[in-house]
Amino acid sequence: NAGVMQNPRHLVRRRGQEARLRCSPMKGHSHVYWYRQLPEEGLKFMVYLQKENIIDESGMPKERFSAEFPKEGPSILRIQQVVRGDSAAYFCASSPLPASPVDTQYFGPGTRLTVL
Amino acid sequence: TQLLEQSPQFLSIQEGENLTVYCNSSSVFSSLQWYRQEPGEGPVLLVTVVTGGEVKKLKRLTFQFGDARKDSSLHITAAQPGDTGLYLCAVIFGNEKLTFGTGTRLTIIP
């Protein structure tokens, strides 16, 4: 059973371009979470999605960021008009059920976004 | 204000030594998780503790959940270079989202 897959692993964009980050959850997992890790900072929750639904986007910046998890295909985190402050590692995690205090979210290897 | 404060922030010790890192909060949690993150990778779950006072062992790693379920510690015996990494505590707080601590960056010197 393959783990959570993210691509690309590294992404370089110039200011003003769009960044698209993809996450394929583990087989059988229908719950996806995105986290951001800024340089020398901890992981911060961004958004929680189930198939075709955004459940909680309280950690997502209000502008330029969007996320989707379509019925078919990977979850996508899209950042429009990137700025240097968007440079970070973006991690996706998945779980088979809504995460509970004793359940596990499985993390992907992350996408490292660098904005020039 | 951080929900989970970890200390120390950085720790560098010689191979073979013992160490303890801490995760503290003023809030009470039903459970707490510890993760290790190696450079260039995502966090990997090490353990979940759920009962106040609980002690769990994973080879040379010993995890303890405080009696009041507000804090936790991770003790490593005879540290090895493979233990190098970022150690994160985390809790489910609110709507199914993990809240992570500030992290302890551990370096074991051969």
HADDOCK unambig.tbl for C-alpha pairs under 7 A between the chains (distance, minus, plus):
assign (segid A and resid 42 and name CA) (segid B and resid 100 and name CA) 6.72 0.50 0.50
assign (segid A and resid 42 and name CA) (segid B and resid 101 and name CA) 6.74 0.50 0.50
assign (segid A and resid 42 and name CA) (segid B and resid 102 and name CA) 5.28 0.50 0.50
assign (segid A and resid 42 and name CA) (segid B and resid 103 and name CA) 6.48 0.50 0.50
assign (segid A and resid 43 and name CA) (segid B and resid 100 and name CA) 6.09 0.50 0.50
assign (segid A and resid 44 and name CA) (segid B and resid 99 and name CA) 6.99 0.50 0.50
assign (segid A and resid 45 and name CA) (segid B and resid 97 and name CA) 6.67 0.50 0.50
assign (segid A and resid 45 and name CA) (segid B and resid 98 and name CA) 6.87 0.50 0.50
assign (segid A and resid 45 and name CA) (segid B and resid 99 and name CA) 7.00 0.50 0.50
assign (segid A and resid 91 and name CA) (segid B and resid 42 and name CA) 6.80 0.50 0.50
assign (segid A and resid 98 and name CA) (segid B and resid 96 and name CA) 6.43 0.50 0.50
assign (segid A and resid 99 and name CA) (segid B and resid 96 and name CA) 5.01 0.50 0.50
assign (segid A and resid 100 and name CA) (segid B and resid 92 and name CA) 6.70 0.50 0.50
assign (segid A and resid 100 and name CA) (segid B and resid 96 and name CA) 6.14 0.50 0.50
assign (segid A and resid 101 and name CA) (segid B and resid 30 and name CA) 6.86 0.50 0.50
assign (segid A and resid 101 and name CA) (segid B and resid 31 and name CA) 5.75 0.50 0.50
assign (segid A and resid 101 and name CA) (segid B and resid 91 and name CA) 6.88 0.50 0.50
assign (segid A and resid 101 and name CA) (segid B and resid 92 and name CA) 5.29 0.50 0.50
assign (segid A and resid 102 and name CA) (segid B and resid 31 and name CA) 6.79 0.50 0.50
assign (segid A and resid 102 and name CA) (segid B and resid 48 and name CA) 6.63 0.50 0.50
assign (segid A and resid 107 and name CA) (segid B and resid 42 and name CA) 5.65 0.50 0.50
assign (segid A and resid 107 and name CA) (segid B and resid 43 and name CA) 6.21 0.50 0.50
assign (segid A and resid 107 and name CA) (segid B and resid 44 and name CA) 6.96 0.50 0.50
assign (segid A and resid 108 and name CA) (segid B and resid 42 and name CA) 5.61 0.50 0.50
assign (segid A and resid 109 and name CA) (segid B and resid 41 and name CA) 4.59 0.50 0.50
assign (segid A and resid 109 and name CA) (segid B and resid 42 and name CA) 4.50 0.50 0.50
assign (segid A and resid 110 and name CA) (segid B and resid 41 and name CA) 6.53 0.50 0.50
assign (segid A and resid 110 and name CA) (segid B and resid 42 and name CA) 5.99 0.50 0.50
